């Protein structure tokens, strides 16, 4: 006997949104988009959210006061001790030191100011294939210009262990995340498609509302779930769950985050401002814009979060023509939320907003 789905059972979440307070900064949220139902949203420029740099430990990056015959292990020991002394009002958060021989710091973590901003200095010994390396991990959004000024002061200290310009010039990007925020749109209303997607993992809150969607890269036919390359999540709820204030009061905020691991020769840190658009293959739009809104479409869109598309079509007793149109809609033909003209052209503004451009300019 066919199953009848109540139209009221799958209420969609496109309720009217409250006005954002404080109002989003125009410089950071220059894109105003009116959706098909009249809802007005604000979309930010792309902002670097996480960044990992690798620097080979060679004499080129040693400070001018380093002895000519200093070994790599001695330089690491000296550098770790220097960082632990909290230079330039930084805060020593944690470290792991092995007395040796040879004496070696595995890492030193420093706080750089507000919003839990930290920089992780990690030191890796040489192997048969790789030289000794220093890894710097940070969140540019959290560091902000003030944090980057502190980091630059540490790296450029004439009495410190570093020579900042060759260090920055030789730095390579192993991974960076880029995020776009949408004010006024719930995560449950977002529809996304990536041509290289494998598995999709979703997390739903206690109230049944979608909070996070992860799109994983297909590694192989036998391993369809590699690391998540796209993460779409409810930024306002995330902050509330951590006991922090919501970014814009009662207004909904959805974050779209893409992870990129650039390959040589495109991994040079100084080339980061000219990076190719990591959102270029991702299609993200408003679910109500994909076709003429109908209760069946919204029910289908909700059901396929937990079941195959054909099963959802059978459950809703869709005709073959309707099922085909719904499958096409899932490939997001209307995708204005991360289009190049609206977003990637603001990448350099995002670098400036975080202060990451200050570190890049040091190496030029």
Secondary structure, 3 states (H helix, E strand, C coil): CCCCCCCCCCCCCCCCCCCCCCCCCCCCCCEEEECCCCCEEEECCCEEEEEEEEEECCHHHECCCCCCCCCHHHHHHHHHHHHHCCHHHCEEEEEEEECCCCCEEEEEEEECCCCCCEEEEEEECCCCCCCCEEEEEECHHHHHHHHHHHHHHHHHCCCCCECHHHHHHHCEEEEEEEEEEEECCCHHHEEEEECCEEEEEEEECCCCCEEEEEEEECCCCCCCCCCEEEEEEEHHHHHHHCCCCCCCCCCCEEEEEEEECCCCCCCEHHHHHHCCCCCCCEEEEEHHHCCCCCHHHHHHHHHCCCCCHHHHHHHCCCCHHHHHHHHHHCCCCCCCCCCCCCCHHHHHHHHHHHCHHHHHHHCC
